[in-house]
Amino acid sequence: MIERLLYRMSRLLMLVASVGLILMMVQTVVDVIADNFFGKPIAGNLEIISVYHMVLVVFLPIAMVEWKHENIQVDLFYLMMPPWAQRASLALGYLICAIFFAILARQTWIDAVASWRKNELMMAAVYVLVWPAKFILPVGFGAITLVCLRHFLRSFTAPLSTFAPETTETHV
């Protein structure tokens, strides 16, 4: 049940990121049309896209990327290890990642709350509220922390092929 909940959470965050990507594309197209045909671009378009849309697109899908084991993997020495060492390596890696992302989630939460309390703004062509976007980071980091913990626990019981880095090379 917890696995299903984590998977659904990861999918939901991916869906929100997808909506952010679509909004970013639509907003950019509308801005280009408004600028070229009417001479009136959207005020603060660049700031809104960089503060909100890009943050959504980058930080929310990282839990699903980890769930599918599609993060960057270096398997130079991993493939030379015996199976027990591969499993230990994966377990240790997932634990270190979970700790690292938990630290990031905690710190970005502290930063987001501080930004919210002082009502942080970005001054550009228009004023853009920054603090709401800062809450996206701890959500993404918290989600990937949970997925890494799930992988850590499963690395003791699941078949090694479930977690093994995949290679496109054929070994002779």
N, C-alpha and C positions, 0 to 999 in steps of 0.2 A: 504494500500500500504506500509506503514511504517512497519507494522507487517511482511509482506512478505519479505521485504528487510532485516529486522533483522533476520528472520528465515533463509533466504538464506546465510546471512553472517555467522551465527552460523554453518550452514551445511558446508560451504566452509572451515571455520577454522577447523572443525572436519575432513574434508577430508584431509587437509594439515597435520594435526596431524597423521592421519592414514598412509599417505605416509611416514612421519617421523618414525613411528613405523615399517613399512615394511623395510625401509632403515636401521634402527637400527638392525633388525634381520638379514638381508642379510649381512650387514657389519660384524656382529659378527660371522656368519657362515663362511664367507670368511676368516676372521682373524684366526679362529680356524683351518680351513683347511690349510691355508698358514703356520701356525706355526707348526702343527703336521706333515704335509706331506713334506713341503719344508724347514722347519726350519727358515722361514722368516715371522714373524708376521707383520701386518700392523703397521707401525710406528705411534704412537699417537692415536691408535684406541680408547683406553679408554677415552682420553681427548676429542676426536671428538664426541664420543657418549654422554658423560656426558654434554658437553657444548652445543651441537646443538640438537641432537635427543631427549634427555630426556626433554629438555626445550620445544621443540615442542609438545611432547606427553603430558606433564603435563599442560601447560598453554593455549594452543589453544582451547582444547575442553571444557573449563569451561563454556563458554557461552551456548553451547548446553546442557550441564548437567543442568544448571540453567533453560533453556528454558523448559526442560522436568520435572522440579521440582524433580530432582533426587539427589540433594545435601542432606547431612545429615540433618535430621529433628528430633527434639525432641518434641513429642506431649503430654508429660505427663500432663500438665495443659491445653493445648489447647483444648483437647477433652471434658474437663469439662466446658468450657466457653460457654456462650450463643452465638448464631450466630453473633450478632452485635459486640461482643467482639472478636470473632474469626476474623472477617473481619478487625477490627481495629488493631488487633495484626499482621495480615499479612501485612497490609498496612504499619504500622510502621516498621516492619522487613525489607520489601523490600526497604523502603526509607533509613534506616540505612545501609543496604548492598550496595545500590547504592552510597551513600556518601563514605563509606569505600573503595569500589573498585575504585571510582573516585580518591580518594587520592592516592591509590596505583598506578593507571595508570599515574597520574601526576608525582609522585616521580620516578617511574621506567623509565618514558620518560626522565626526567632530568638526571638520572644516565646513561641511554643509550647514550644520546647526549654527556655527559662528557667522557664516555668511547670511543666513536667514535672520538672525538676531540683529544684525546691523543693516539689513535690507540692501544688500550689495547690488550696485548698479554698474553697468558699463556705459561710459560716455562715448558716443560716436555721433553719427548723423541724427540719431534719436537715442533716448535713454532705453537701455535694455536691462530688465531684471535678470540678474545672473543666478541668484540663490536657488530658484526652483530646479535649474539644470544640475546644480551640484548634488542634488539628492539622487540623481541617476547613478552616479558612480558607486556609492555604497550598496545600492540594489544589485548592480551587476557584479561587484566583487563579492557580495554576500552569497549570491546565487552560485557563482563558480566555486566558492569555498565549500558549499554544501555538496556540489557535484564531485569535487575532489575528495571529500570525505567519503562519499558513496563509493568512488573508485578505490580508495584506500581499503575500505572494508571488504569490497568485492575481490580485491587482489589476493585475499587469503583463501577464498573459496571458489571463485569462478575459474573456468578453464583459462590457461595462460593465453590461448589464441584470442580470447575476448579482448585482451589488453595489449597484445604484442604490437609493436610498430609494424606497419605494413610497408613492404618495399616493392617497388615496381621492377626491380632488377631480378633476373633469374640467375641463380648461383650454379655454376658448372661444377 
